[in-house]
């Protein structure tokens, strides 16, 4: 309700401003120029003040856009002050361009920079400075294009004809409006979208009113009631800036053609390079060397931007690959002991099993169980149990003789070791080394097996694999069961041939 009331008051102010301007023009038609300029100066000044207020109060990534847009409005307002000075005090003819026309044209430079500015996440500081350099060069070329002389030159200026200037204005206004429309479409949500929405409305209204004004008034002599058209875009802009705007639902905004939006957002920084290239090409006939400098600058900027974006893409792709590798490693690693988890164990067992069949090499599997681990947990607490698991895992890992061997946490207090190309003798040697290394660690746990933590190991060896991976796990589990039944802290082994013979009986 309060927003509706505020909107009505602002709209009433804008309408009253235009009506008062029109009444003053009609009432004092003899002094139309002197009467009209206070309104023509006040309307853009109000819009400039609102834009500066927005640039000062914003604390998000849209602030830089408002700063650049405010710079553009300042140039336009300054141009209106120059126009008033030229018309009232200098009595400059309307048949050719003057310095106010340069200011009116150059206002589009920071506006286009605001449109082409990438989002904060996509922004590269060096490219921002490069665009700023292009902006300065564009201003230089615009001056040369309008006055046909170099800035600060002793040669007298030769301003462009007003008809040529009007065409240039109209092209500039339409290009800016189209560029703002593309960025509005590409921006999915947030304060930046509001900025582009306001800019979209202002630039299209300005383009239409400027076209009408330039076509009907600028080619005639003196001021007319059509001057009120100049007020409209700036009053609408001021109202749009100060009106509160609720944030749109981000989830709904994101669903809008993300691929095309991403393309527009990444291509939009090229607007400035294209504008500089077009302006330079237009000068090739009259100022060849100046135009060549502009064209080379535009090409260098394009190549530099492409190289930097490609480098950033390669770096981002590398970081993404590294993050994927880390995520994959985390998915295959036990969080507590930092050994392989059950998923990696299953994958590795299938891989080594197929390799053993193909190469006709033996394959050994060790299932390792910490003896009386429940007693340790109950007696010393779960933190002590976790520390025990970590220490046992470290000891077991150190006992593996080759990098191709895999130790995994099989579940709870059980571990498993896959030993490719290992026969019964080699598997038993590894199991004994594990027990000896754990004995030297002397982790307290007073049980039937002694004062320290011990392990029972069940070994399964397949010399010429003829059972499945589930079969060799069953063999190792049977051996581990026997080790527990026979008093723990011991090693038992089951070979594939024993399994097949038992099955045959």
C-alpha positions as CSV (number, residue, x, y, z in Angstrom):
1,X,0.0,0.0,0.0
2,X,2.8,2.4,0.9
3,X,4.6,1.5,-2.4
4,X,1.4,2.3,-4.4
5,X,1.1,5.7,-2.6
6,X,4.7,6.5,-3.2
7,X,4.4,5.6,-6.9
8,X,1.4,7.9,-7.2
9,X,3.2,10.8,-5.7
10,X,6.2,10.3,-7.9
11,X,4.1,10.0,-11.0
12,X,2.2,13.1,-10.0
13,X,5.5,15.0,-9.6
14,X,6.6,13.9,-13.1
15,X,3.4,14.8,-14.8
16,X,3.3,18.2,-13.0
17,X,6.9,18.8,-14.1
18,X,6.0,18.2,-17.8
19,X,2.8,20.2,-17.6
20,X,4.6,23.2,-16.0
21,X,7.3,23.0,-18.6
22,X,4.7,23.1,-21.4
23,X,2.7,25.9,-19.8
24,X,5.8,28.0,-19.4
25,X,6.8,27.4,-23.0
26,X,3.4,28.4,-24.3
27,X,3.1,31.4,-22.0
28,X,6.5,32.8,-22.8
29,X,6.9,31.8,-26.4
30,X,9.0,34.9,-27.2
31,X,11.6,33.8,-24.6
32,X,11.1,30.1,-25.3
33,X,14.9,29.2,-25.2
34,X,15.6,30.9,-21.9
35,X,12.4,29.6,-20.3
36,X,12.9,26.0,-21.5
37,X,16.5,25.4,-20.4
38,X,15.8,25.4,-16.7
39,X,13.5,22.5,-17.2
40,X,15.9,20.8,-19.6
41,X,18.7,21.1,-17.0
42,X,16.6,20.2,-14.0
43,X,15.2,16.9,-15.4
44,X,18.6,15.2,-16.1
45,X,20.0,16.7,-12.9
46,X,17.3,15.0,-10.9
47,X,18.0,11.7,-12.7
48,X,21.7,12.1,-12.1
49,X,21.1,12.8,-8.4
50,X,19.0,9.6,-8.1
51,X,21.6,7.6,-9.9
52,X,24.4,8.9,-7.7
53,X,22.3,8.1,-4.6
54,X,21.8,4.5,-5.9
55,X,25.6,4.2,-6.6
56,X,26.3,5.4,-3.0
57,X,23.8,3.2,-1.3
58,X,24.3,0.0,-3.1
59,X,26.6,-2.6,-1.4
60,X,26.4,-5.4,-3.9
61,X,28.0,-6.1,-7.3
62,X,25.6,-3.7,-9.1
63,X,27.4,-0.7,-7.5
64,X,30.0,-0.4,-10.2
65,X,27.2,-0.4,-12.9
66,X,25.5,2.5,-11.2
67,X,28.8,4.4,-10.9
68,X,29.4,4.1,-14.6
69,X,25.8,4.9,-15.5
70,X,26.0,8.0,-13.2
71,X,29.1,9.1,-15.2
72,X,27.2,8.8,-18.4
73,X,24.3,10.9,-17.0
74,X,26.8,13.5,-15.8
75,X,28.2,13.8,-19.3
76,X,24.7,14.2,-20.7
77,X,23.8,16.8,-18.1
78,X,27.1,18.7,-18.7
79,X,26.2,18.6,-22.4
80,X,22.9,20.3,-21.7
81,X,24.7,23.0,-19.7
82,X,27.1,23.5,-22.6
83,X,24.1,23.7,-25.0
84,X,22.4,26.4,-22.8
85,X,25.6,28.4,-22.8
86,X,26.1,28.0,-26.6
87,X,22.5,29.0,-27.4
88,X,21.9,31.8,-24.8
89,X,25.3,33.4,-24.6
90,X,27.1,32.3,-27.8
91,X,24.1,32.2,-30.1
92,X,25.6,29.2,-31.9
93,X,23.9,28.2,-35.1
94,X,22.0,24.9,-35.2
95,X,23.3,23.9,-38.6
96,X,26.5,22.2,-37.3
97,X,27.8,20.3,-34.2
98,X,29.2,22.0,-31.2
99,X,30.9,20.9,-28.0
100,X,27.6,20.1,-26.3
101,X,26.9,17.6,-29.1
102,X,30.2,15.9,-28.3
103,X,29.2,15.6,-24.7
104,X,25.8,14.2,-25.7
105,X,27.4,11.6,-27.8
106,X,30.2,10.7,-25.4
107,X,27.7,10.0,-22.6
108,X,27.1,6.6,-24.3
109,X,30.8,5.6,-23.6
110,X,30.4,4.9,-19.8
111,X,26.8,3.6,-20.4
112,X,28.0,1.0,-22.9
113,X,30.8,0.1,-20.4
114,X,28.2,-0.4,-17.7
115,X,26.2,-2.6,-20.1
116,X,29.2,-4.7,-21.2
117,X,30.7,-5.0,-17.6
118,X,30.8,-8.7,-16.7
119,X,29.3,-10.0,-13.4
120,X,31.7,-10.0,-10.4
121,X,32.3,-13.7,-10.6
122,X,33.2,-13.5,-14.3
123,X,35.1,-10.2,-14.1
124,X,38.8,-10.1,-14.7
125,X,40.4,-6.8,-13.4
126,X,42.9,-6.5,-16.3
127,X,40.0,-6.7,-18.8
128,X,38.1,-4.0,-16.9
129,X,41.2,-1.7,-17.3
130,X,41.5,-2.7,-20.9
131,X,37.8,-1.7,-21.5
132,X,38.5,1.6,-19.8
133,X,41.4,2.2,-22.2
134,X,39.1,1.5,-25.1
135,X,36.6,4.0,-23.6
136,X,39.2,6.7,-23.6
137,X,40.1,5.9,-27.2
138,X,36.4,5.8,-28.2
139,X,36.0,9.3,-26.8
140,X,39.0,10.5,-28.7
141,X,37.7,9.0,-32.0
142,X,34.2,10.4,-31.3
143,X,35.7,13.9,-31.0
144,X,37.7,13.5,-34.2
145,X,34.5,12.1,-35.9
146,X,32.4,15.1,-34.9
147,X,34.9,18.0,-35.3
148,X,37.3,16.5,-37.8
149,X,40.3,17.7,-35.8
150,X,42.5,16.3,-33.1
151,X,41.7,17.4,-29.5
152,X,43.8,20.5,-28.4
153,X,44.8,21.0,-32.0
154,X,45.5,24.5,-33.4
155,X,43.5,23.7,-36.5
156,X,40.0,25.2,-36.6
157,X,37.3,22.5,-36.0
158,X,35.1,21.5,-38.9
159,X,31.9,20.2,-37.2
160,X,29.8,17.6,-38.8
161,X,26.5,18.6,-40.4
162,X,23.6,18.4,-38.1
163,X,21.9,15.8,-40.3
164,X,24.9,13.5,-40.0
165,X,25.0,14.1,-36.3
166,X,21.3,13.3,-35.9
167,X,21.8,10.0,-37.7
168,X,24.8,9.2,-35.4
169,X,22.7,9.9,-32.3
170,X,19.9,7.7,-33.5
171,X,22.2,4.8,-34.3
172,X,24.0,5.2,-30.9
173,X,20.7,5.2,-29.0
174,X,19.3,2.1,-30.7
175,X,22.6,0.2,-30.2
176,X,22.6,1.0,-26.5
177,X,19.0,0.0,-26.1
178,X,19.5,-3.3,-27.9
179,X,22.6,-4.0,-25.8
180,X,20.7,-3.3,-22.6
181,X,17.9,-5.6,-23.8
182,X,20.3,-8.4,-24.3
183,X,21.9,-8.0,-20.9
184,X,18.4,-7.8,-19.3
185,X,17.5,-11.1,-20.9
186,X,20.8,-12.7,-19.8
187,X,20.7,-11.5,-16.1
188,X,18.6,-14.1,-14.2
189,X,18.1,-12.4,-10.8
190,X,19.3,-10.0,-8.2
191,X,20.2,-6.3,-8.1
192,X,22.0,-6.5,-11.4
193,X,18.7,-7.5,-13.1
194,X,17.0,-4.5,-11.6
195,X,19.8,-2.2,-12.9
196,X,19.4,-3.6,-16.5
197,X,15.6,-3.4,-16.2
198,X,15.8,0.3,-15.4
199,X,18.4,0.9,-18.0
200,X,16.3,-1.0,-20.6
201,X,13.2,1.2,-19.9
202,X,15.3,4.4,-19.9
203,X,17.3,3.7,-23.1
204,X,14.3,2.7,-25.2
205,X,12.2,5.7,-24.1
206,X,15.2,7.9,-24.7
207,X,15.8,6.4,-28.1
208,X,12.2,7.0,-29.2
209,X,11.9,10.5,-27.8
210,X,15.3,11.5,-29.1
211,X,14.4,10.3,-32.6
212,X,11.2,12.3,-32.5
213,X,12.9,15.4,-31.1
214,X,15.9,15.2,-33.5
215,X,13.6,14.7,-36.5
216,X,11.1,17.5,-35.7
217,X,13.0,20.1,-33.7
218,X,16.7,19.8,-33.9
219,X,16.7,20.6,-37.6
220,X,14.5,23.7,-37.1
221,X,15.5,27.0,-35.5
222,X,14.8,27.9,-31.9
223,X,13.0,26.1,-29.1
224,X,9.5,24.7,-29.3
225,X,6.9,22.9,-27.1
226,X,8.5,19.6,-28.2
227,X,11.3,20.3,-25.7
228,X,9.1,18.6,-23.1
229,X,10.0,15.3,-24.8
230,X,13.5,15.7,-23.4
231,X,12.1,15.6,-19.9
232,X,10.2,12.3,-20.2
233,X,13.0,9.7,-20.2
234,X,14.9,11.3,-17.3
235,X,11.7,11.7,-15.2
236,X,10.8,8.1,-15.8
237,X,14.4,7.1,-14.9
238,X,14.3,9.1,-11.6
239,X,11.0,7.5,-10.6
240,X,12.2,4.0,-11.5
241,X,15.4,4.5,-9.5
242,X,13.9,5.7,-6.2
243,X,11.0,3.2,-6.3
244,X,11.5,0.2,-4.0
245,X,11.6,-3.1,-5.9
246,X,10.9,-6.5,-4.3
247,X,13.4,-9.3,-5.2
248,X,12.1,-11.8,-7.6
249,X,12.1,-15.5,-6.8
250,X,15.5,-16.7,-7.8
251,X,14.4,-20.2,-8.4
252,X,11.9,-19.0,-11.1
253,X,14.4,-16.7,-12.7
254,X,17.1,-19.4,-13.0
255,X,14.9,-21.6,-15.1
256,X,15.0,-19.1,-18.0
257,X,17.1,-20.5,-20.8
258,X,20.4,-20.8,-18.9
259,X,22.5,-21.7,-21.9
260,X,21.5,-18.6,-24.0
261,X,21.7,-16.4,-21.0
262,X,25.2,-17.6,-20.2
263,X,26.2,-17.0,-23.9
264,X,24.9,-13.4,-23.8
265,X,26.6,-12.6,-20.5
266,X,30.0,-13.8,-21.8
267,X,29.6,-12.1,-25.2
268,X,28.4,-8.8,-23.8
269,X,32.0,-7.6,-22.9
270,X,32.6,-7.6,-26.6
271,X,30.1,-4.8,-27.2
272,X,32.8,-2.2,-26.5
273,X,35.3,-3.7,-28.8
274,X,32.7,-3.9,-31.6
275,X,31.7,-0.3,-31.0
276,X,35.3,0.9,-31.1
277,X,35.9,-1.1,-34.3
278,X,32.8,0.3,-36.0
279,X,33.8,3.9,-35.0
280,X,37.3,3.4,-36.3
281,X,36.1,2.0,-39.6
282,X,33.8,5.0,-40.1
283,X,36.9,7.3,-39.9
284,X,39.1,5.4,-42.4
285,X,38.2,7.8,-45.3
286,X,38.9,11.1,-43.5
287,X,41.5,10.1,-40.8
288,X,43.2,7.0,-42.0
289,X,46.0,6.7,-39.5
290,X,43.8,7.5,-36.5
291,X,41.3,4.9,-37.7
292,X,44.1,2.3,-38.1
293,X,45.1,2.9,-34.5
294,X,41.5,2.3,-33.4
295,X,41.2,-0.8,-35.5
296,X,44.4,-2.3,-34.2
297,X,43.4,-1.5,-30.6
298,X,40.1,-3.2,-31.1
299,X,41.8,-6.3,-32.5
300,X,44.4,-6.4,-29.8
301,X,41.7,-6.1,-27.2
302,X,39.7,-8.9,-28.8
303,X,42.8,-11.2,-29.0
304,X,43.8,-10.4,-25.4
305,X,40.3,-11.0,-24.1
306,X,40.1,-14.3,-26.0
307,X,43.5,-15.5,-24.6
308,X,42.7,-14.6,-21.0
309,X,39.3,-16.2,-21.2
310,X,40.8,-19.3,-22.7
311,X,43.4,-19.5,-20.0
312,X,40.8,-19.0,-17.3
313,X,38.7,-21.7,-18.9
314,X,41.7,-24.1,-18.9
315,X,42.5,-23.2,-15.3
316,X,38.8,-23.7,-14.3
317,X,38.7,-27.0,-16.1
318,X,41.9,-28.2,-14.3
319,X,40.5,-27.1,-11.0
320,X,37.2,-28.9,-11.8
321,X,39.1,-32.1,-12.7
322,X,41.2,-31.9,-9.5
323,X,38.0,-31.4,-7.5
324,X,36.5,-34.3,-9.2
325,X,39.5,-36.5,-8.4
326,X,39.4,-35.4,-4.8
327,X,35.7,-36.1,-4.6
328,X,36.2,-39.5,-6.2
329,X,39.0,-40.2,-3.8
330,X,36.8,-39.2,-0.9
331,X,34.0,-41.5,-2.2
332,X,36.4,-44.4,-2.2
333,X,38.2,-43.7,1.1
334,X,37.1,-44.6,4.7
335,X,36.7,-41.4,6.6
336,X,38.1,-42.6,9.9
337,X,41.1,-44.8,8.9
338,X,41.8,-43.1,5.5
339,X,42.2,-46.6,3.9
340,X,40.1,-47.8,1.0
341,X,36.4,-48.3,1.9
342,X,34.1,-51.2,1.0
343,X,33.1,-49.8,-2.3
344,X,36.7,-49.5,-3.5
345,X,37.5,-53.0,-2.1
346,X,34.7,-54.5,-4.2
347,X,35.8,-52.7,-7.4
348,X,39.5,-53.6,-6.9
349,X,38.7,-57.2,-6.1
350,X,36.7,-57.6,-9.4
351,X,39.6,-55.9,-11.3
352,X,42.3,-58.0,-9.8
353,X,40.2,-61.1,-10.1
354,X,39.8,-60.6,-13.9
355,X,43.5,-59.8,-14.2
356,X,44.4,-63.0,-12.4
357,X,42.3,-65.1,-14.7
358,X,43.7,-63.4,-17.8
359,X,47.4,-63.7,-16.6
360,X,46.9,-67.0,-14.8
361,X,48.5,-65.6,-11.6
362,X,47.5,-66.4,-8.1
363,X,45.4,-64.0,-6.0
364,X,45.4,-63.8,-2.2
365,X,42.8,-62.2,0.0
366,X,43.3,-61.5,3.7
367,X,40.4,-60.8,6.1
368,X,41.7,-59.3,9.3
369,X,39.7,-58.9,12.5
370,X,40.7,-57.1,15.7
371,X,40.4,-59.5,18.6
372,X,38.0,-58.6,21.4
373,X,37.4,-55.1,20.0
374,X,34.1,-54.8,21.8
375,X,35.8,-55.2,25.1
376,X,38.2,-52.4,24.2
377,X,35.3,-50.1,23.3
378,X,33.4,-50.9,26.5
379,X,36.5,-50.5,28.7
380,X,38.1,-47.4,27.2
381,X,35.3,-45.8,25.3
382,X,34.5,-45.2,21.6
383,X,37.2,-42.5,21.1
384,X,39.8,-45.0,22.2
385,X,38.3,-47.5,19.8
386,X,38.5,-45.0,17.0
387,X,42.2,-44.4,17.8
388,X,42.8,-48.1,17.9
389,X,41.2,-48.5,14.4
390,X,43.4,-45.7,13.0
391,X,46.6,-47.2,14.5
392,X,45.8,-50.7,13.4
393,X,45.0,-49.5,9.9
394,X,48.4,-47.6,9.7
395,X,50.3,-50.8,10.9
396,X,48.5,-53.1,8.4
397,X,49.2,-50.7,5.6
398,X,52.9,-50.5,6.5
399,X,53.1,-54.3,6.3
400,X,52.0,-54.5,2.7
401,X,55.1,-55.1,0.6
402,X,54.0,-53.5,-2.7
403,X,52.2,-50.4,-3.9
404,X,49.8,-52.6,-5.9
405,X,48.5,-54.3,-2.7
406,X,45.3,-52.8,-1.3
407,X,44.2,-52.5,2.3
408,X,40.5,-51.7,2.9
409,X,38.2,-51.3,5.9
410,X,35.8,-54.1,5.3
411,X,33.4,-53.2,8.1
412,X,33.4,-52.4,11.8
413,X,36.7,-53.7,13.2
414,X,37.4,-55.8,10.1
415,X,40.0,-55.1,7.4
416,X,40.7,-56.8,4.1
417,X,43.9,-56.9,2.0
418,X,44.0,-57.8,-1.7
419,X,47.4,-59.2,-2.7
420,X,47.7,-59.7,-6.5
421,X,50.2,-62.3,-7.8
422,X,50.7,-63.7,-4.3
423,X,50.7,-67.4,-3.4
424,X,50.1,-69.1,0.0
425,X,53.6,-68.6,1.2
426,X,53.7,-64.9,0.3
427,X,50.2,-64.3,1.9
428,X,51.3,-66.0,5.1
429,X,54.5,-63.9,5.3
430,X,52.4,-60.7,4.9
431,X,50.0,-61.9,7.6
432,X,52.8,-62.7,10.0
433,X,54.4,-59.2,9.3
434,X,51.0,-57.6,10.2
435,X,50.8,-59.4,13.5
436,X,54.4,-58.6,14.4
437,X,54.0,-54.9,13.6
438,X,50.9,-54.7,15.7
439,X,52.6,-56.5,18.6
440,X,55.3,-53.9,18.6
441,X,52.7,-51.1,18.8
442,X,51.5,-52.4,22.2
443,X,47.9,-51.0,22.2
444,X,46.5,-51.9,25.6
445,X,43.6,-54.4,25.7
446,X,43.9,-57.0,28.4
447,X,42.0,-60.1,27.1
448,X,42.5,-63.9,26.7
449,X,45.0,-63.2,24.0
450,X,47.3,-61.1,26.1
451,X,47.7,-57.5,27.5
452,X,47.7,-55.9,24.0
453,X,45.5,-55.7,20.9
454,X,45.9,-58.6,18.6
455,X,44.4,-59.6,15.2
456,X,43.1,-62.8,13.7
457,X,43.7,-63.3,9.9
458,X,41.9,-65.5,7.5
459,X,43.7,-66.1,4.2
460,X,42.2,-67.3,0.9
461,X,44.5,-68.1,-2.1
462,X,43.3,-68.9,-5.6
463,X,46.1,-70.4,-7.7
464,X,44.1,-70.7,-10.9
465,X,40.9,-68.8,-10.2
466,X,37.8,-71.0,-10.9
467,X,35.4,-69.5,-8.4
468,X,33.8,-66.0,-8.3
469,X,34.9,-63.0,-6.3
470,X,32.1,-63.9,-3.8
471,X,33.7,-67.4,-3.6
472,X,37.2,-66.1,-2.6
473,X,35.6,-63.9,0.0
474,X,33.8,-66.9,1.4
475,X,37.0,-68.8,1.5
476,X,38.7,-66.0,3.5
477,X,35.7,-65.7,5.8
478,X,35.9,-69.4,6.5
479,X,39.5,-69.2,7.4
480,X,38.9,-66.2,9.7
481,X,36.1,-68.1,11.4
482,X,38.5,-71.0,12.1
483,X,41.1,-68.6,13.5
484,X,38.6,-67.2,16.0
485,X,37.3,-70.7,16.9
486,X,40.8,-71.9,17.6
487,X,41.6,-69.1,20.1
488,X,42.2,-65.9,18.1
489,X,45.5,-64.2,17.5
490,X,46.3,-66.7,14.8
491,X,46.4,-67.2,11.0
492,X,44.3,-69.7,9.1
493,X,44.4,-70.3,5.4
494,X,42.0,-71.8,2.9
495,X,43.1,-72.6,-0.7
496,X,40.9,-72.8,-3.7
497,X,41.7,-76.4,-4.3
498,X,40.5,-77.2,-0.7
499,X,37.2,-75.5,-1.4
500,X,36.8,-77.4,-4.7
501,X,37.6,-80.7,-3.1
502,X,35.2,-80.1,-0.2
503,X,32.6,-79.2,-2.7
504,X,33.3,-82.4,-4.7
505,X,32.9,-84.6,-1.6
